[in-house]
Amino acid sequence: MAYKSLSQFIEVLEKAGELLRIKEYVNPDLEITEITDRISKQANGGKALLFENTGYDFPLLINAFGSEKRMALSLGVNNLDDIGTEIEKLFKKITTPKNSIIEKLKMLPELGKIAAFMPKNISGRGASQEIIHKNPDITKLPVLTCWPSDGGKFITLPMVITKDPLTGIRNVGMYRMQIFDKNLTAMHWHKHKVGARHFNEYKKLGKKMPIAVALGGDPAITYSATAPLPDNMDEFMLAGFLRKQKVKLVRAITQDIEVPADADIIIEGYINPEEDFIYEGPFGDHTGFYSLADYFPKFHITCITHRKDAVYPTTIVGIPPQEDAYIGKATERIFLAPMRLTMVPELKDMNLPHYGVAHNLTIVSIDKTFSGQAIKVASALWGAGQMMFNKVLIVVDKEVNVHNYSEVYDAFINNVTVDSDIHYSMGPLDILDHSASKYAFGSKMCIDATCKFPEELSNRENTTAKPENNEKLKEDLKNRIFGIEAVQFADEKEKILFLSAKKSNKDYINELQLQLKNTAGLDEIKMIILFDKEVNINDLASCVWLATGNIDPKRDSYFMNNFVLIDATRKTLDNDNFERNWPNILVMDDATVEAIDKKWERLNIGAFIQSPSVYYRPLKMNDGAIVKNNE
């Protein structure tokens, strides 16, 4: 289904019971974030929110993609797996050998379908250009200040359109934009992104780089800007395939670039590669931590156009789950088939758990037929597009449901001998990864939880029995080991043990290892994970989020007896010789939480929901985006 505008999608959401309208005035500075954070963490992502009174001329839509149901509605399908199935059928039809001219001719309609997905340039102006502001002022849009220590207001759901100056091939990416003035923002593209590569080509040529930023319109186009497409593949073509209709493009008013005719808002401008970069950030990011300030290109706005009835779309990110988790879930389901068909034929299924924030944790199942296949799959995936940012990969057999965590855990218990089935590699990491000792570079962990062939078996016997007298074990650990605050098993199977402690010096981990070696009753444990003393180790979801986010796997793994000790604490210069700044956790300030508490009943959006920030506040170390070294 193709949507002609964001307003049409809003109508569909409302008819489906997936939208809440908020007529009460809500301030885009922090207050919208606080409300959205409460709603998005509800079962199945809560509801989409339409703020009709923001103090600006434009209503604001947020959390529109924040559930699997709304993601399916946005892409016009009943189930997200339907898209992957369609891709797989189409690919097999096209690539199957044809024995006769008749069979080849039968493929013409299928090839015609692909041609129908290509974007189309049309003459004249589009609906996105009904109102034209040649003296642009970006501050007239209800742009959010998301979190208390953010560097300013950020556009968070932009479709950034660039072109390679040598080939003319287009790219549509999603890069946040901090506002500095009425016609100046930063362009926060990571060095691995196509937009950054286009920028480098313009820099070599000494030319200004034309850019257009689209907001709103058909949600399939917005999703496509986030999709991990191969380089040189047009995201507008993917959008055409998803919506089963060409994306119509019109020429921008002030830049040599095409823009979606049906978008809600278009921001035109350029980057001058000869200019110095601007200091952008911090920003409360999808990792649940602040991404720290750095230098990025200046984007000069030359024109803003929009529909007469334009809606401003935005999103927030933070401690999971948030709206971006469901966008990631769509990517997981859509791109499973292409990965299987082109690179990893043994791949059966994939799961990107919400609390793994897309790149920190991935679970895959494979059809295993030879020794070492899990390692082969890990190597292939770590070399595949944005999967290169994955940090912890768990591989299980095809019979295991990767979406059933109990089954995955059983595979870990039954099939993993830690000293032979945990493997490490080095490679690129997302630049938002705060735990690696070096910027955007560190280690990766593959846990091979598949059934083993004889060649893969370790000399050490795999243990599946529960520890005896676990309550005594927990009490002994808490009483005997200095600094331990709490001890808890991950679940009733009692093979993974959580500890919380305050690391007090550089020798703490060495001392902890010595103490653990001399502790009776640990023979049946497979993994011990150490957290900071402020962490609630009874909260499994938060422990998964922090454990995968706070480690450089190879650096922070210590193998002992039958188990591995994982140090998932924050790292400091004093205690860990960690030289990078460690970012703070995202929580809302007390004043905003109190203001929304008082305003809640007037919002008319259902029963009162306590702020998630109240729960996570103990993890905040100090004011500001950076944790002080002695905290």
N, C-alpha and C positions, 0 to 999 in steps of 0.2 A: 504493500500500500504506500502510495506517495502522498505526503502531506504538503499542502500548498503554503502553510505558514505555521508558526509556533502556536498561534491562536487556535488553529484547527486541531492540533495535537492536544491542546488544553481541553477542548470540548470532548475529545475522545476519553481523556483521563477522567473528566468529571462524570461522564455517562457510565464509566466503568467503576465508579466509586473510589477512584484513586487520587482524588484532589481535594485539598482543603483550601478554601478562600479565606484570607485574613484581611478584614477591612479596617481593623484598628491600626493606628499609626505605629510602625516599628522602625527603629533607626537602623540604617544599613551598617553603621559603625557598631560592630560586635553583637547587637541585639538579634539580628537575623541569624547569625551564626549560632548563638546560644539556643534559639528556638529550634533550628534545624538539627543541631547536634542531639537534642532530646528526642526529636521525632525520628530521625534516621536510625537510631539505635534500637528502635522498637522492633517487634517481631516482623519479619519479612520487609524490613526497611521503612515501616510507617507509610506515610502518604506524601505525594508531591504537594508543595506549598506554593500558593500564588499570593504574594504580598501586594495588595492593591493600593496601599497608602504608605509610601516610603519617603514622602517629602519631595519627590521628583515627579516628572511628567510621565514616567514609564512604570508600569507594573513590573514586578520581579518574580520570575519562576525559578524554583530551586527544588532539588531532590526529585526531579522529573524522571531520572533514570534509576532511582534508588530502590528498585526491587526487580526480581526476575520477571514478574508480571509486567511491570512498566517497561522494562527493556524489550520484552517481546512485543508489547504494543507499539513501541517506538519504531520497531523494525518490521511491523506488519505480519508477525507470525504468531502461532499459538504456542510454540515451544522453540527455544533458542537452538536446540539440536536440529530442528528442521532445516536451518540454513546450511549447517555442515553437511547434512545428508544430501541436500541439493547440489552442493559443490562437488561432493564425491561422485554422485551419479553423472554429472556433467563431465567431469574430468575423465571418468572411465569410458564414457561414450566417445569422447574425442580421441582418446589415446589408444583405444582397442584397435588392433590391426584389421584392415578392411581387405577382403579377398576379391571384391569385384567393383566395377564402376558404379553399379547400382547401390551397393552399400555405401560407397563414398558419397554419392549424390544424396543419400538419405541424411547425411550429416550436415547438409547445407542449412536446414532450418536451425540446427543447434548452433552453428557458427553465426547465423543471423541473429540469434538471441544475444550472443556476446557483443556483436556490433551494436545492438540496441541499447546496451548499457553505457556506451561511450557518451561523455558530456557533449553538449551541443551549444555552440555560440549563436546567439540570436541578436538581431539588430534592435536598436532603440533602447529604451530604459526598462528596467525591471521594477517589480513592486518594491524591491529593496531600495529603490532610488526615488520614491515618491516625494520625499522631503530631502532637500540638499542643503548642507551647511558648508559653504566654502570658507567661512571663518569659524573653524571647528572649535568646540569646547567639550572635551571628553568628561569634564567634571559635571556635565548636565545629565550624565547617566548615573543610576543608583548603584555605583560600584561599591563592593563591600570592603570594609576593614574586617578581616576574618578573626584574627586572634590578637590578644593584648600586646604582644611584643613584635607584631608584624611591622615591617618598615613603612607601611602605608596602605593605601587602597590597591587592590589587585583585581584585574579582569582574569577570571579563572576558567572560562569556557569558550575561549576564542578559537576559531578556525583560521589559522595563519597561512595565507596563500603566498607562495614564492615560486620563482622560476629559475631554473639553471640558465645562466646567461649564455652558455655555449650551445646547449642543445634545445633550449626552450621547454624542456620537460618540467611539468608542474609538480609541486608537492603541497599537500595540505597537512599541517601539523598543529599540535595544540601546545602552546608555550605561554605560561603565565606572563602578565604584563602589569608591572607596577606603574602607577600614575605619579608623575612628578610635576606636571603643569597642565594647563588646559590643552596643549597640543604636543605633549612629550610623555612618552612612557619608556620603560626598558623592555627589551625583548629577551626573555630568559630561555634561550635554547641551549641544551646541553651539547657538548662537543661531539657526541655520537650522532646527533640528529641531522636530518637532511637539510633543514633550514640553515644550520650552521655551516654545512658544506657549501650550500649555495652562496652564503655570505662570503666565504673564503674565496670563491671564484670571482665575485664582484670586486673583492679587495685586490686580487691579482690584476684585474683589468683597470682598477682605479675609477670605477663607476659607482654611482649611487644605486642602491638596490631597491626597486619598487616592491611594495608589499601591500596586500589588502587583508583585512581581518573581518571575517563574517561572524555574526552572532545570530543564533536562532535560525528560523526556517525549519525545513524538514529535519527531524531528529536523526534520521539515518545519515545525513551529511555530517552532523555533529559527531556522531559515533565514528564515522569513517576517518575523521581527523585524528582519532586516538588509536586507530588500528595499526598493528605492526606489519605493514605491507613491505614487500621488497622494494629496494631503491628503484626509482624510475617507473614505478607503477602508480598511476594516477588515483588518488583517493576518491575523486569524483566518479571514477568508473566503478569502484566498489560500492559507492552510494547508489549508483544507478542499478547495479545488480540487486542490492538489498531492497530498493524501493520499486523495482521493476518498471522504472521509467527514467529516461535520460535526465541528468541534471542540466538545467538551462542556465547558461552563463551570459552575462552582459559585460560590456567594457566598463571599467571604472571611470569615474569622472575626471580624476586628476593624475592617475597613474596608468602606465602601460601594462595592465593586467586585467584578467577577467574575474568576475565575482558572481556568486549565485544570485540569480534573478529573484528568487523567492525568499531570501534571507530576511530577517527582521531589521538588522542593523549592519551597516558596512563602515569600517574605519579604514581610510586610505592613507598611505604615507610612504616614507622611505627611510632607509638607513644609509648614512654616509660612512663608508668603511674607513675614511681618513680621520674621522673623529675619535677622540678618546672615549672609552667605555664609561658607563655611569655605575655607581655603587648601588647595587640593588639588593633588597632583602633587609632583614630576615623575613621568612615566610613560614607560617604553620603548615607543614606539608603532610602528604598522605602516609608517611611513615609513622605519624603520631608524635613526631619531634619537629622542632624548627629546622628548616634548612637555613644555613647561615649566610650572611651577606657576602656578595662577591661582585665582580665587575662584568657587565653585560652591555651589548650594543644599545645605542639610543635610537628609538623609533620616533620620527617626526611625523605628526599627523597633518595631512594637507586637506582632508575633506571627511565629513561624516554624512552618510545618507541613511535614511530609514523609512520604513513603512509608516503610514499615518496612524496605524493601530499597533505599533511595534511593542513587543514585550522583551524585557531585558532578561536573558537567561544567565544563570550563574551556578556555581557549586561551591561547596566547602570540602576540605579534606582535613583529616585529623586522626585521632585514635580510632582504629577500626571497631565496628564496620561503619562506613560512610557510603555515600552515593557511588564513589569511584570503584568500590568493591564489586558492584553489580555490572558496571561497565567492563571491568576485568573479567567477570564471569561470562559475559557475552563473547569477549575475545577468546576465552578458553574454549567455548563450545564451537564457535565459528571456525577457528583456525586449527582445531584438532585434525580435521580431515586433510587439509593441505599439508600439514607436517607429516602425517602418516604416508601420504601419497608421494611426496617428493623427497623426504629425507630419512624418515624412521619408520619403515614398513611394519616393524614389529610393535609399534605403539598402538595400544588398544584404547586407553582412556587417560584423562588428565584432570587434575583438580588443583586449582590455585586457591587455597583456603583464605578466607577473608582476613584472618589474623596474621597471615604471611605477607600482607601488603604487596601483593602481586609478584615481587621479585625475590623475596626472602625465602619462601617455602613453596615447593612444587611436589606433588605426588603423582606418579605415573604408573600405569600397569602395562606390561609387555607380554607378548607371546614368546616366551623364552625357549630357544631350541639349542643353545650351545653355551659353553662356559665363557664367562667374562662378558656376557651380553649386556648386563646392566651397566657395566663400565663403558661399553661401546655406546649405549644409548645416552649416557650422561655426556660423553664427549661430543656426540652429535648435537644434543640439545644446547649445550653450552656454546656451540658455534652457530646457533640459529637465531639470527635477528635479535630481538629484545630478550630472548631466553639467555643470551650471554650474561645478563645481569643476575640470573638466578644464583642463590647462595647455598641453599640446602635443598637437595633433591633426594626424595625417597622413591625407590623403584620396587614394585611388587609384581607378582605374577598376574596373568590375565583373569584368573578366577577371583581375585580380590577386588571388591568394589572400592574404588579410590575415594568415593564420597561417604563411605561408612568408616568413620575413624576407629571404631572398635575392630573392624576387620583389618585395617592397616596396622593397628597396634598388635594384633595377634600375629601378623606376619613378621613384625619386628621381633616379638618375643620368640617365635618358633624358628626363625630363619637367620637371625643375625648373631654372629660371634664378633664382638666389637673389635678385636684386634686384627681381624682379617676381612671384615665386610664393611668397614667404613673407609672410604677412599677420598683423597684430597687432590685438588688441582688449583692452579693459579690462573687468574684472568681478570678481565675488566669487570668492574662493579658499577652500579648506578652511582652517579655523582652525589645522590642524596644519602648514600650509605655512610653513616657517621662512625661506624665501628672499626673500619679497616685502618691499619696504621698509616697507609698511604692513600692519598686522594684518588678515588675511582679505580683502585686496584687492590686486589687481595685474594684470599683463598675461597674455595668452594668445597662443599662436602657432599658426597654421594653415599647414601646408606642403602646398601644392596640387601633388601629384605625379600629377595626371591628365593625359591627353593634351590638348593645347590646341587650341581653335578659333582661327581667324585673328585674331579680335578680342582674344584673350588673349596673343598672341605678343609677346615683348619685342623691342626693337631690338637687344639684345645676343644674340649667338649662344650657344646652349647647347652646352657642351663635354661630350663623352663619352669622349675619349681618355684613356689613362693618362698620368701624368706621366713624362717621360723621366728615366732615371737616378735613380730614387727613393732609392737608398742614399746617393748623393752629396747629395741634397736633405736627407735626414734628418741626415746628418753636418754639413752646413753650418748647419742650424738649431740644432743642439746646440752647435756651436762658436762661432757668431757672436752668438747672442742671449743676453744676460745672464740668468742664473737658470734657464735650461732644464735640466731634469734628464734627460728622456727624450723621444723622438720615435717615434711608431708610427702606421702606417695602421690604420684600423678593420678592414679586411680586404683581400683580395687585389685588389679592384677599385680601391683606392687613390684614392678620391674624398673621403673624410673622413679628416682627419689629427688625431691626438691628441697634445697636448703636455702635459707635466707640468713645473711650475715653482714656485718660491717667490716669491710676490709680496712685494716688499720695501718698496714705498712707494706713494703715491697716484698717481704718474705711470707706474706699471709698464705698465698697459694701453696708454696713449698711446705709450710707448716701444716696446712690442711691435708695435703697429700700424705705426710708422715702420720698424722693422726688417723686418717682413714685406713691406711695400711695396717694399723694396729687395732682396728675396731673389728670385733667379732660380729658375724651375722651378715656381712656384705657379699658373701659368695654368690648369692642368687640375684644380685642387682646387676643391671646392664648399663645404666646411665645415672649419674648424679649431676644435677644442674644447680649451680650456685647463683642466687639472685641477691640483689641489694636488700638490706633489712627492711626497707619501706614497702617491698612488694608483698602483696597478699598471695601466698603460694597455694592457697586453696582455690584460687581463680585460675582454672586451667587455660581458658582462652587468653587472658592477659599474660600468663606465663609463656604461652607459645609466641605471642607477639613480641615480648621482650627477649626471649631466648634466641629467636631467629634474627631479631634486629640488633642486638647488642654484641654479637660475636663476629670475630674473624675466625672461621671454623678451625683452621689449622693452628693458628696462634693460641687459641683458647681451649684446645682439647688436650687432656692429660690422661694417658692410658695407664690403668692400674689394675692388676689382678684380672678379674673378669669384666670390669666395667671401665667406662670412660667418664672422667670428670670434665664438665663443660662450665667455663667461667662466663656467665651471662650478666655479670655486673657491669655498671658503667666504668669506664676506664679513665684514670687520671694520671697526670705527670708524676705526682708524689708516690702513688701506689703501684703504677703499672708502666712507668716510663712512656706513657702515651702523650705524644707531643701535639696532637691536633686538639682543637676546641671540641668539647662534648656538648651537644645541644640539649636544651631543656625539653621537658614533656609539654604537650599542649593542654592547658586548662584555661578556662575563662576566669576573668577577674571577679572578685566578690561582688563589686558594685553592679556589674551587669547581671550576674546570677540573681541577685536580690531584686533588681528591677524587673526581670522577666517573671520571677516568682509572684510579684505583686500584680503584674499585668496579665497573668495567665488566664484567669477566668474571662477577662474581656476579649481574649483572642478567639474564643468560641471554637476551639479545636479539640475538645475532649477532656478527659480526666487529667488532673495534674500529673506531670512527669518531673521527677527530681532531676536536677542537672547532673549529667555524667561527670562534670568537673568536680563535684563534691566528692565523688568516689575516688577519682584519680589524683586529687590535690596532694596527698602524701608523697607522690612521686615527683612533685615539683620541688626543685632544690633551692631556688632563689628567684628573685625577680629577674626578668630579662630572658633573652633567647639562649644564653650560654651558661652552662653550669660552672660555677667557680671551682677552681682546682681542689680546694680543701673541703668541698661539700661531699 
